[in-house]
Amino acid sequence: MFNFLVTTWNPSTGLHLGPITLHYYSLMFILAFGLGYFIMTKIYKIDHVNEKYVEPLFTWTLIGTILGARLGHVIFYQPELFRQDFWSVFLPIRTKPDFAFTGFSGLASHGATIALIFTTLWYSFKIIKKNPFWVYDRIGIVVALGGAFVRIGNFINSEIIGKPTPPNSPFAVLFPQQSSEYGAIVPRYPTQLFEATGYFLLFVLLWILYRYTNKKYQQGWLFGLFFILLWAIRFFVEFLKEPQGDEFIHFDGLNTGQVLSIPFMIAGIVIMFYSKFNKITPEESAKPE
């Protein structure tokens, strides 16, 4: 398919606004949060929950996602950055070898997930005062769609590229912008698009189950399914990816992304089992407290 549509992928680095370049990855991030806010507002309307609770949810989600994703990347893939350029870990800048605005690049979904779990716990207990799994069930729908947009942003930026593939493969794509890191330009798998497609299909599945079944009243069931399928997609696509930075977590031929995905899939199974004992009625679901 891609041989007919894209043989060489070499877009501009972003929108140049004076001294600042707004990277397409950042634009996809903004789009993901914008659509997520719209969808979550609709979900709260369906559940007859006051929409005033949507804004604080997304404030905490934004903080947790960016901070957790950035720390996750540095801890799991680039720990030397704490010593080499400390402020670049927390701010969208680079201070060495010279100062530059870089945007938030180098983000790890595993770190974002861990941070999001804790920020959502705070939101659930302190703000909306509901069972956290009620919130997780709904936010998982939005996160699946957001993940698709983030991976599209990675593709536009020629990031997280795949391993080499034969030139006659229907999935062969050239990424000239990565020649400085990976050497000679050779056809590669567009793994970013593989993941994006998987996440979008997961979003569709979760939305259908939420909208047209009673699973949303079995607190934790949708979230458990989300965990299992999201990280399974990540696990299998990793077989086709080039390593991200200096990966130091390996086990029996599995890379860092795969090893970190396994506990999340196991957690999803446990959560789905637990949900059988955590059912509520539509009336209970609508209560803000």
C-alpha positions in Angstrom: 0.0 0.0 0.0 2.7 2.5 1.0 4.8 1.9 -2.1 2.0 3.5 -4.1 1.3 6.4 -1.7 4.6 7.1 0.1 8.0 5.8 -1.1 10.0 8.6 0.5 8.7 10.4 3.6 10.6 13.6 4.1 8.2 16.3 5.4 9.2 19.7 6.9 10.2 19.6 10.5 7.2 21.7 11.5 5.6 25.2 11.3 8.3 27.8 11.6 7.0 30.7 13.8 10.0 33.1 13.9 12.7 31.5 16.2 10.3 28.8 17.3 9.4 25.7 15.3 6.0 24.1 16.2 6.6 20.5 15.5 3.8 18.4 14.0 4.1 16.0 16.9 3.1 18.8 19.2 0.2 19.7 16.9 -1.0 16.1 17.1 -0.8 16.2 20.8 -2.9 19.3 20.9 -5.4 17.7 18.5 -5.6 14.6 20.7 -6.4 16.6 23.8 -8.9 18.8 22.0 -10.8 15.8 20.7 -10.4 14.0 24.0 -12.1 16.9 25.8 -15.0 16.9 23.3 -15.5 13.2 23.6 -15.2 13.1 27.4 -17.8 15.9 27.6 -20.1 13.8 25.5 -19.5 10.8 27.7 -20.4 12.8 30.9 -23.6 13.9 29.2 -24.5 10.3 28.3 -23.9 9.3 32.0 -25.8 12.4 33.3 -22.8 13.6 35.2 -22.3 17.3 35.6 -19.9 18.6 32.9 -18.1 20.8 35.4 -16.1 17.7 36.3 -14.6 17.5 32.8 -12.2 20.4 33.0 -10.3 19.4 36.2 -10.0 15.9 34.7 -8.2 17.2 31.7 -6.1 19.5 33.7 -4.8 16.6 35.7 -4.6 14.4 32.6 -2.5 16.9 30.8 -0.1 17.3 33.7 0.2 13.6 34.2 0.6 12.7 30.6 3.4 15.1 29.7 5.3 14.9 32.9 5.0 11.1 33.2 5.8 10.5 29.5 8.8 12.7 29.6 10.2 11.1 32.8 9.4 7.7 31.5 11.4 8.2 28.4 14.4 9.6 30.3 14.4 6.9 33.0 13.8 3.9 30.7 15.7 5.1 27.5 17.9 8.1 28.2 18.9 8.3 31.9 22.2 10.1 31.1 20.1 13.2 30.3 19.7 13.9 34.0 23.4 14.5 34.1 24.0 16.0 30.7 21.1 18.5 30.4 19.0 18.4 33.5 16.5 21.1 32.6 15.7 19.5 29.2 14.1 16.7 31.2 11.3 18.9 32.5 11.1 21.8 30.1 10.5 21.9 26.3 14.1 23.3 25.7 17.6 22.2 25.1 20.5 24.0 26.9 23.4 22.0 25.5 25.4 22.4 23.3 23.3 25.5 22.7 19.9 26.8 23.8 17.0 25.9 21.6 13.2 25.4 22.0 12.6 21.7 21.2 9.0 21.1 22.3 8.3 18.0 24.3 10.0 15.3 22.4 11.1 11.9 23.8 8.0 10.7 25.5 7.3 7.2 26.7 3.7 5.8 26.9 4.6 3.6 29.8 5.6 6.6 31.9 2.5 8.5 30.9 0.3 5.6 31.9 1.9 5.3 35.4 1.5 9.0 36.0 -2.0 9.1 34.6 -3.1 6.3 37.0 -2.0 8.4 40.0 -3.4 11.7 38.8 -6.7 10.0 38.0 -6.8 8.5 41.5 -6.4 12.0 42.9 -9.2 13.3 40.6 -11.5 10.4 41.5 -11.1 10.6 45.3 -10.8 14.4 45.8 -12.8 16.0 43.0 -15.5 13.8 41.4 -15.6 11.4 44.4 -16.3 8.2 42.4 -14.7 4.8 42.2 -11.5 5.3 40.2 -12.4 2.5 37.9 -15.5 4.5 36.8 -13.2 7.2 35.6 -10.6 4.8 34.2 -13.3 3.0 32.1 -14.1 6.3 30.4 -10.7 7.9 30.1 -9.4 4.7 28.4 -11.6 5.4 25.5 -10.1 8.9 25.0 -6.6 7.7 25.6 -6.9 5.1 22.9 -7.8 7.8 20.3 -5.1 10.1 21.6 -2.5 7.4 21.3 -3.4 7.1 17.6 -2.8 10.8 17.0 0.4 10.7 18.9 1.8 7.9 16.7 0.7 9.8 13.6 2.7 12.7 14.9 5.7 10.3 15.3 5.3 9.3 11.7 5.2 12.9 10.5 8.4 13.6 12.4 10.0 10.3 11.2 10.4 9.1 14.8 10.2 5.6 16.2 10.9 4.1 12.9 10.7 0.4 12.0 13.3 -2.1 11.1 14.5 -2.5 7.5 12.1 -4.3 5.1 12.6 -5.6 1.6 12.2 -2.9 -1.1 9.3 -4.9 -2.7 7.4 -5.0 0.6 4.0 -3.3 0.4 4.9 -1.5 3.7 8.3 -0.1 2.6 8.9 3.5 3.5 12.1 5.6 3.2 12.8 8.0 6.1 15.7 10.3 4.9 15.5 12.4 8.1 16.8 9.5 10.1 19.9 8.9 8.0 22.1 10.7 10.6 21.0 8.3 13.3 20.6 5.0 11.4 23.1 5.4 8.5 22.2 4.5 4.9 18.6 5.2 3.9 16.8 1.9 3.4 13.1 0.9 3.2 11.6 0.5 6.7 8.3 -0.5 8.3 6.1 2.4 9.2 5.6 1.1 12.7 4.1 4.4 13.8 1.1 3.8 11.5 0.8 0.2 12.5 0.3 1.4 16.1 -1.9 4.3 15.2 -4.2 1.9 13.3 -4.4 -0.5 16.2 -5.1 2.3 18.7 -7.9 3.8 16.5 -9.5 0.4 16.2 -9.3 0.0 19.9 -11.0 3.3 20.4 -13.8 2.2 18.0 -14.2 -1.1 19.9 -14.3 0.6 23.4 -16.7 3.3 22.2 -19.1 0.7 20.8 -18.9 -1.4 24.1 -19.4 1.8 26.1 -22.3 3.1 24.1 -24.3 0.0 23.2 -23.7 -2.5 26.1 -24.0 -2.4 29.9 -20.3 -3.0 30.4 -19.8 0.6 31.6 -21.8 -0.4 34.7 -19.3 -3.1 35.5 -16.6 -0.8 36.8 -13.1 -1.8 35.6 -14.2 -4.1 32.7 -13.7 -1.5 29.9 -10.4 -0.3 31.5 -9.1 -3.9 31.9 -9.9 -4.6 28.2 -8.2 -1.3 27.3 -5.0 -2.3 29.2 -4.9 -5.8 27.7 -5.4 -4.7 24.0 -3.4 -1.4 24.1 -0.3 -3.0 25.5 -0.7 -6.1 23.3 -0.7 -3.8 20.3 2.5 -2.2 21.6 4.0 -5.5 22.4 3.7 -7.0 18.9 4.6 -3.9 17.0 7.8 -3.7 19.0 9.1 -6.7 17.1 9.3 -4.4 14.0 10.7 -1.3 15.7 14.3 -0.1 15.9 15.5 0.3 19.5 14.8 3.6 21.1 17.9 5.0 22.6 20.1 2.9 24.8 17.6 0.3 26.0 18.9 -1.4 29.1 15.9 -3.6 30.0 15.9 -6.9 28.2 14.5 -10.3 28.9 14.7 -13.5 26.7 15.0 -11.5 23.5 12.3 -9.0 24.4 13.1 -5.2 24.3 12.4 -2.6 26.9 9.0 -1.6 25.5 7.9 -5.3 25.4 9.1 -6.1 29.0 7.3 -3.0 30.3 4.1 -3.9 28.5 3.7 -7.3 30.1 2.9 -6.1 33.6 0.2 -3.8 32.2 -1.4 -6.7 30.3 -1.4 -8.8 33.4 -3.0 -5.9 35.3 -5.7 -5.7 32.7 -6.6 -9.3 33.2 -6.8 -8.9 37.0 -8.9 -5.7 36.7 -11.4 -7.4 34.3 -11.8 -10.3 36.9 -12.2 -7.8 39.7 -14.9 -5.9 37.8 -17.3 -8.8 38.2 -17.7 -7.8 41.9 -17.9 -4.1 41.2 -21.2 -3.6 39.3 -23.4 -0.5 39.7 -26.8 0.7 38.4 -27.2 3.5 35.9 -28.6 5.7 38.7 -25.5 5.1 40.8 -23.3 5.8 37.8 -24.9 9.3 37.4 -24.3 10.3 41.0 -21.4 12.7 41.4 -20.7 11.5 44.9 
